[in-house]
């Protein structure tokens, strides 16, 4: 299905926003689910264990999105090793 959403990230909302900006710059449509905000709007707050946000992309963009995220992770690792 071309309209199927696939998860590319789960973790902090701040990181989800950053990933969303990278996806947006590369013309990849995305959706961010903020679980804490959803709970507050529903009138209750949940203790989220695996992260408070997830980023989803359409299945047709999944591979491109994952390549971008891999590049981001590789860059972060290289920067960490250089600063050590």
C-alpha positions, 0 to 999 in steps of 0.5 A: 500500500502506498499510503501505509505509514512506517515508523522510522524513529521512537524516542525524545520529542526533541529528536523527533522534531529534528528528524522531521526537519531533516525529512522536510528538507528532503521533501519526505512527508512525515508524521510526528506522534507526541504521546505525552501531548496526546495523553494530556489532550485526552485528559490523562498523562501516561508514563511512556517507557519507550519514548515520548514521540515517534516519527512515521513516513509513507512506505514509498519514502521509507528507504530514502528516510532510513538512508538519511537517518543512517547518514545522520547517525554516522555523522554523529558517531564520527563527531563523537570519535573526533572529540574524544 
